[in-house]
């Protein structure tokens, strides 16, 4: 076993292949069980991640400019739930497993997803920090930039770096485990795209939580307001979601760095733990935050029960929708009653019918 980090990244690793596939999991498992696992994870998690992204467009409490970064976090997860998992199921059904081009494509999607996930969470932590700890002028100055263009740049950088690393053999050989890639490429990408965003994310959320707690102790009115609940819930939930992301990938990092010649089963088990994490985050947001839970309920009601999005929202939307129509009809009926007094009883009956509608 290599004794140094440089030797770890430059020496070859040999492990027997044929029993465990990096795409379709263990060949010793029943094929139906593997297929059900992949299909269920893909379908359920894709729907939930789609709800998570859409919740920032349908829930008024989540329609903040800085939440665009969290929406992009959901898009990064969807690269796995709508790309990696369905492709694995298709490969399993086709009978072509351990196919190198397919495996490299899935490795590429996973790398691009993790790169963009780390960066977008760091940007979300920065938004939270400046909104809670900074002044309004600082927040407006920083977030007056084009967030859409910045998000596109992050996705493009993640895709390019992942493509160069996977298809030019500069990254770890996930599919065949024959080499550890280029040392300098791996250390630079790991530090810039993972370590630095991790430190910024943890610092931003922890500092925001500390400031929120201090502000609540000093200002009683703020502690009793809904803004305190929203700020504290959002910062703590985002921190928990990011720590879950770190914990999910720690087994893979430990095996790659400390036990590179381990068996295929342990290696790919650890990798799929990190991949499967993308199916859990949206459930966490839905269970722990009422704003996301309300948005998920609205979307589910719209997709499954209603014919229009406006009818799926709460009672306040329905009252706003019907009040103008009722006012107009009552006004018309009032004119009719004044101009045709003998028909008063008939007009009153018609008014009751319109109110019932």
C-alpha positions, -999 to 999 in steps of 0.1 A, spaced: 0 0 0 14 35 -9 28 52 22 24 89 11 -3 110 -4 18 115 -36 24 77 -39 -14 72 -34 -22 94 -64 5 81 -87 7 44 -82 -17 20 -98 -43 0 -80 -53 -35 -90 -86 -51 -80 -105 -80 -94 -135 -70 -116 -165 -89 -127 -184 -94 -95 -192 -58 -86 -201 -32 -113 -196 5 -107 -229 11 -127 -253 -17 -117 -239 -27 -83 -232 -63 -72 -237 -90 -98 -245 -114 -70 -276 -95 -60 -309 -104 -78 -314 -83 -109 -350 -75 -99 -339 -61 -65 -313 -39 -81 -337 -26 -107 -364 -18 -82 -338 0 -60 -326 22 -89 -361 29 -103 -376 38 -70 -347 60 -60 -348 77 -95 -385 83 -97 -392 94 -61 -361 115 -57 -365 132 -91 -400 142 -82 -390 155 -48 -360 174 -62 -383 188 -89 -407 200 -61 -377 215 -42 -366 236 -72 -402 246 -81 -410 256 -45 -389 288 -49 -413 299 -77 -447 291 -61 -441 300 -24 -440 337 -17 -418 333 14 -391 316 -6 -391 341 -35 -359 358 -25 -331 366 -48 -305 348 -27 -326 316 -28 -316 312 -64 -284 295 -52 -305 270 -32 -325 263 -63 -293 256 -82 -283 232 -54 -315 212 -62 -306 213 -99 -272 198 -90 -289 170 -72 -312 164 -102 -281 157 -123 -278 125 -103 -314 116 -97 -324 122 -133 -292 112 -150 -270 87 -131 -297 66 -115 -320 62 -146 -290 54 -168 -279 28 -144 -313 12 -145 -312 13 -184 -278 -4 -184 -291 -31 -160 -321 -38 -182 -300 -39 -214 -277 -65 -200 -246 -44 -208 -228 -39 -175 -192 -27 -169 -194 -8 -202 -166 18 -200 -181 47 -220 -213 45 -200 -195 43 -167 -173 73 -176 -204 93 -185 -220 86 -151 -187 94 -134 -187 127 -153 -222 136 -142 -215 128 -106 -183 149 -106 -201 178 -122 -229 175 -97 -206 175 -66 -185 204 -79 -215 226 -85 -232 215 -53 -202 226 -32 -199 260 -49 -236 268 -48 -238 259 -11 -209 283 -5 -227 310 -24 -259 303 -4 -239 306 29 -225 339 17 -259 352 9 -271 342 44 -241 358 60 -245 392 44 -282 392 48 -280 385 86 -246 399 96 -240 427 70 -257 460 64 -285 464 38 -261 485 16 -235 457 16 -262 431 8 -276 452 -20 -242 459 -35 -231 422 -35 -264 407 -47 -272 434 -73 -250 413 -96 -265 390 -122 -272 358 -102 -284 340 -133 -251 346 -151 -231 336 -121 -251 304 -118 -245 295 -154 -208 302 -150 -206 278 -120 -223 251 -139 -201 256 -169 -169 255 -147 -181 223 -130 -189 206 -163 -156 216 -179 -135 205 -149 -154 172 -145 -151 165 -183 -113 172 -183 -107 151 -153 -127 121 -164 -122 119 -201 -85 129 -201 -76 105 -173 -66 133 -149 -90 122 -122 -93 90 -103 -102 60 -124 -135 52 -109 -146 27 -135 -116 4 -138 -95 15 -108 -62 12 -128 -47 46 -119 -51 75 -95 -50 103 -121 -27 134 -120 -16 144 -86 -16 182 -92 -49 182 -110 -66 162 -82 -51 183 -53 -59 216 -70 -95 207 -78 -101 191 -44 -88 222 -26 -105 249 -48 -138 231 -55 -143 212 -22 -121 224 7 -125 261 3 -162 260 -4 -166 237 27 -148 262 50 -168 291 36 -201 273 39 -196 262 75 -182 296 85 -211 315 68 -239 294 84 -224 291 118 -217 328 120 -252 336 108 -267 313 134 -246 329 162 -256 364 150 -293 354 149 -292 341 184 -273 372 197 -298 395 180 -327 376 195 -313 380 230 -308 417 225 -340 425 207 -372 410 222 -393 422 193 -371 404 168 -373 372 188 -411 373 188 -413 381 151 -417 356 122 -385 369 107 -365 353 135 -381 319 129 -375 322 92 -338 332 95 -330 307 122 -348 278 105 -333 285 71 -297 288 84 -299 258 106 -316 236 79 -291 246 53 -262 238 76 -277 204 84 -282 196 47 -246 205 40 -232 185 69 -253 155 56 -236 160 22 -201 159 39 -210 128 60 -223 110 30 -190 114 10 -166 108 40 -166 70 36 -156 73 0 -128 98 7 -114 76 35 -113 46 13 -98 65 -16 -71 82 5 -63 55 31 -74 21 16 -70 24 -22 -66 -13 -28 -97 -23 -9 -123 -46 -26 -147 -34 -52 -176 -40 -30 -164 -16 -2 -152 9 -27 -184 11 -48 -206 8 -17 -190 39 -3 -195 57 -36 -232 49 -38 -237 61 -3 -226 96 -15 -247 93 -47 -278 82 -28 -276 112 -6 -291 133 -34 -324 115 -29 -326 125 8 -320 163 9 -354 173 -5 -371 151 20 -352 168 48 -363 203 37 -399 192 33 -400 176 68 -381 203 87 -395 235 72 -431 245 69 -425 269 40 -411 240 19 -438 217 32 -465 241 21 -449 246 -13 -447 208 -18 -484 205 -8 -494 232 -33 -474 215 -61 -487 181 -53 -523 195 -53 -517 212 -86 -501 181 -103 -526 156 -90 -558 173 -80 -563 206 -97 -565 219 -133 -549 253 -126 -522 265 -103 -542 294 -89 -569 271 -74 -543 250 -55 -531 278 -33 -545 287 1 -578 304 10 -562 339 8 -557 333 -30 -593 321 -34 -607 351 -16 -586 375 -37 -598 357 -68 -635 357 -61 -639 390 -43 -638 413 -74 -663 391 -92 -687 391 -63 -684 429 -59 -692 434 -95 -722 412 -94 -736 428 -62 -731 462 -78 -750 452 -108 -778 436 -87 -780 468 -66 -786 489 -98 -812 464 -110 -831 466 -76 -831 504 -77 -843 507 -112 -869 479 -111 -883 479 -76 -912 455 -84 -886 428 -92 -868 431 -58 -876 395 -48 -864 382 -81 -831 401 -79 -825 389 -43 -829 353 -55 -805 359 -83 -779 374 -59 -781 344 -36 -775 321 -66 -744 341 -76 -731 340 -40 -735 302 -39 -714 300 -71 
